[in-house]
Each structure stands twice: as C-alpha cells, then as structure tokens.
C-alpha cells in the first residue's frame, strides 16, 4: 500500500517559493531519508506531510487520506529537532513518553497502570530500560532522542517522522541511533521518514533516499544518491564524501 503520495507539490511561504513541483511516492514499511543543504525545504516538506502547511498547488495523500485527517487518527509519530533542556527539567523519562498518549487520554485524565506499562514497554524497546525515573533534562542528547522516539511510538503510529534527529549527537552515538531506527522499522513494520543533512551516514540505513533542494533532484535507492551528477545538482558544487563502512569497524577492532 502507498503510505505517502505527493503529486506536483509547490509551496510558497511569505512570498518565497520553498518547494517546486515535488513528486514523491513511498510504499508502506519503507525507510526514506530526505537529504539536502540548509534551506533546501526539507523541514517544510515534513510539515506539509504532517498537515501543518497548506501547499500552493499539488496534492498530498497519506494512506489515501488528507494529512489533516491523519492528525485526528494518530497516523503520525513525530520527533522534532532536539532541543537542549535545562538540567532541572522536572519531567521523568516515563512522563515524557506518556505525553505521547495525551491525544488519546485528554489533558486532564491521569494515565492508568496499563498506559504507564505501555510507556515502559517502549522505553525498553528503544534501549532505555532502567531510565524510567531519570529526569529527562539530565539525560544525554542521544538518550533524550531515544526517549523522544518512544514518545512518538507509544500511540502506535503508522508513520514515524524525524527531523534531523542526530543533531548534537557524536559520531558513535549517531551510528547507534541509526541502527536503533533500522531495528524499530523491521520489528514494527513502520514507515519511517527522516530528514538528515548527512547523506554519507544515512545511505547505509535507509531503503530509499530523496535528494531535495527546492525541487527533487533524485529519489530512489541509496547508492544512486552518491552519483557525482546528483550531488552537484543537490549542493551546486563538487562534494567530498565521508563514509562509514564495515572497513572502519575492522580497523577499529585491529586498533584494539
């Protein structure tokens, strides 16, 4: 089944054309990476898919429904760019995950044991078992992002959308993070859409990649995005790629 179907999409914000003639089709259960330079319209495209921005022209359908209708049915789980929080932010990790159920519970109904158990289950799924009562603000950047993913998943969405989720996480943490997402995709059969600035890193984990800079310059298998002509169109100049491969892992083991 088609999860996302975008046809001839154009978006204008404050008199500036942000996206032009976007056509993108994504099957259910696939992991799509959206890459491009700063200001290329990546976040705007996510907001259109989420139903937060109305396009100037074109159509967007999510499982044959309009995006705004999907908001009412908890189709989406959304993880925004990481925001630094003060160390004394009072909510615990379990509280943050439970917030993902507020759309179903309502703001003024206290979560039941069943709902807290579900939040705990998702903390375990993302590798944060034992951190339930840790203050969210005291967690590392990578741990905060994992908790944010659990919050996005606890309402059982069909599509998980992430906007630059590895920002502020070190290289080793990024690798672990992408491995985690790939494992979640396989275990839950999720459709995942992830925006990233790091084309060299995401190609090893996604099923498809979309190269966006105002218009879509490429959409297909990950290796096709590394073509010199595609990269030149995307970034406007030649780009030196840094890749993490199995060879890097072997070298690391030899050093040890």
C-alpha positions in Angstrom: 0.0 0.0 0.0 1.2 3.5 -0.7 1.9 5.4 2.5 2.8 8.8 1.0 1.7 10.0 -2.4 2.8 13.6 -3.3 2.0 15.0 -6.8 3.1 18.3 -8.4 3.5 19.9 -5.0 4.6 23.5 -4.7 4.8 25.6 -1.5 5.2 29.4 -1.2 5.8 31.0 2.2 5.9 34.7 2.8 6.1 35.3 -1.0 9.1 32.9 -1.4 8.8 29.7 -3.3 10.2 27.0 -1.0 9.3 23.8 -2.9 8.6 23.4 -6.6 6.9 20.5 -8.4 7.6 17.8 -5.9 6.6 14.2 -6.9 7.3 11.6 -4.3 5.7 8.2 -3.7 6.6 6.0 -0.7 5.3 2.5 0.0 4.3 1.3 3.4 7.0 -0.1 5.6 9.9 1.7 3.8 12.6 3.9 5.4 13.1 7.1 3.5 15.9 9.5 4.1 15.4 13.1 2.9 18.8 14.9 2.4 19.8 18.3 1.2 21.7 21.5 2.2 20.4 24.0 4.8 17.4 26.0 3.5 16.5 23.3 0.9 13.0 22.9 2.1 13.4 19.6 4.0 11.5 20.7 7.1 8.9 22.4 5.0 8.2 19.2 3.2 7.8 17.4 6.5 5.3 20.0 7.7 3.3 19.6 4.5 3.2 15.8 5.0 2.1 16.4 8.6 -0.7 18.7 7.5 0.8 21.8 9.2 1.3 23.7 6.0 -1.1 24.1 3.0 0.6 23.8 -0.4 0.2 26.4 -3.1 -0.6 23.7 -5.6 -0.5 19.9 -5.9 -1.8 17.1 -3.7 -0.6 15.1 -0.7 -2.3 11.9 0.4 -1.3 9.7 3.4 -2.8 6.2 3.1 -5.4 7.7 0.8 -6.3 10.4 3.3 -5.6 14.1 3.5 -2.8 14.9 6.0 -5.2 16.9 8.4 -7.5 13.9 8.6 -4.5 11.7 9.6 -3.8 14.1 12.6 -7.1 13.1 14.1 -6.3 9.3 13.7 -2.8 9.3 15.2 -1.3 8.2 11.9 1.9 10.1 12.6 4.6 9.9 15.3 6.8 13.0 15.1 10.3 13.6 16.5 11.4 17.2 16.0 14.9 18.5 16.1 16.5 18.0 19.5 16.2 21.0 21.9 18.6 21.4 24.8 16.7 21.4 28.1 17.9 22.7 31.4 19.2 20.0 33.8 16.4 20.6 36.3 13.6 20.0 33.7 11.2 18.3 36.1 9.6 15.5 33.9 11.0 12.0 34.2 11.7 9.9 31.1 8.5 7.9 31.7 6.5 11.1 32.0 7.8 12.3 28.6 6.8 9.1 26.9 3.4 9.1 28.5 2.8 12.6 27.0 2.6 10.8 23.6 -0.8 9.4 24.8 -2.3 12.7 25.8 -4.1 12.9 22.4 -5.9 9.7 23.3 -6.3 10.4 27.0 -7.0 14.1 27.1 -5.0 16.6 29.1 -6.8 16.1 32.4 -7.1 12.3 32.7 -4.3 10.6 34.7 -2.6 7.7 32.9 -3.6 4.3 34.2 -1.2 1.5 35.1 -1.9 -0.1 31.7 -0.8 3.1 29.9 2.3 3.5 32.1 3.2 -0.1 31.4 2.9 0.6 27.7 5.2 3.6 28.1 7.7 1.4 30.0 7.5 -1.2 27.2 8.5 1.4 24.6 11.4 2.7 26.7 12.6 -0.9 26.8 12.2 -1.1 23.0 14.5 1.9 22.4 17.1 0.7 24.9 16.3 2.9 27.8 15.1 0.2 30.3 16.1 1.3 33.8 15.9 5.0 33.0 12.2 5.4 33.6 12.6 7.7 36.6 15.6 9.6 35.4 14.9 13.3 34.9 14.6 13.9 31.1 16.8 17.1 31.3 19.7 15.1 32.9 19.9 12.6 30.0 22.5 12.9 27.3 21.5 14.1 23.8 21.3 10.6 22.4 19.3 9.4 25.4 16.8 12.3 25.1 16.3 11.5 21.4 15.6 7.8 22.3 13.0 8.9 24.8 11.5 11.3 22.2 11.2 8.3 19.8 9.4 6.3 22.5 7.0 9.2 23.0 6.3 9.2 19.2 5.8 5.5 19.1 3.7 4.9 22.2 0.5 5.9 20.3 1.1 3.2 17.7 1.5 5.4 14.6 1.8 4.1 11.1 4.5 6.6 10.1 7.4 7.8 12.2 8.7 11.2 11.0 12.1 12.6 12.3 13.6 16.0 11.6 17.4 16.0 11.9 17.3 13.5 14.8 21.1 13.1 15.1 21.9 16.8 15.6 24.1 17.3 18.6 25.0 13.6 18.9 28.6 12.4 18.4 29.6 10.1 15.5 29.5 6.9 17.6 26.1 7.9 19.0 24.8 8.6 15.5 25.7 5.1 14.3 23.9 3.6 17.3 20.9 5.8 16.7 20.6 4.8 13.0 20.9 1.1 14.0 18.1 1.6 16.5 15.8 3.2 13.9 16.5 0.4 11.4 15.7 -2.2 14.1 12.5 -0.4 15.0 11.5 -0.3 11.4 11.9 -4.1 11.0 10.3 -5.0 14.3 7.2 -2.8 14.0 6.9 -2.8 10.2 6.9 1.0 10.4 7.1 3.5 7.6 9.9 6.0 8.5 10.7 9.4 7.0 13.9 11.0 8.3 15.4 14.3 7.4 19.2 14.5 7.6 22.0 16.8 6.4 24.4 13.8 6.5 24.0 12.0 3.2 27.1 9.9 3.8 25.7 8.4 7.0 22.1 7.7 6.2 22.7 5.8 2.9 23.8 2.7 4.9 20.4 2.5 6.7 17.6 3.8 4.6 15.7 1.9 1.9 15.2 4.9 -0.3 16.7 8.4 -0.4 15.3 11.7 -1.7 17.7 14.5 -2.6 15.9 17.8 -2.1 16.9 21.4 -2.9 13.8 23.3 -3.6 12.9 20.6 -6.1 13.5 16.8 -6.0 16.8 16.0 -7.8 16.7 12.3 -7.1 14.5 9.7 -5.4 15.5 6.0 -5.4 18.0 3.5 -4.0 20.6 4.9 -1.5 23.7 4.4 -3.7 22.1 6.4 -6.6 22.2 9.5 -4.4 26.0 9.3 -4.3 26.3 9.8 -8.1 28.5 12.8 -8.8 25.9 14.5 -11.1 23.2 14.1 -8.4 25.5 15.6 -5.7 26.4 18.5 -7.9 22.7 19.3 -8.6 21.9 19.0 -4.9 24.7 21.1 -3.5 25.7 23.2 -6.5 29.3 22.1 -6.5 31.6 19.0 -6.1 31.3 17.4 -2.7 33.8 15.2 -0.9 32.0 12.3 0.8 32.9 10.8 4.2 31.5 7.3 4.5 31.4 4.8 7.4 31.6 1.2 6.2 32.5 -2.2 7.5 36.1 -1.5 6.8 36.0 1.2 9.5 34.7 -1.4 12.0 37.5 -3.8 11.1 40.2 -1.1 11.5 38.7 -0.2 14.9 38.9 -3.9 16.1 42.6 -4.1 14.9 43.5 -1.0 16.9 42.1 -2.7 20.0 
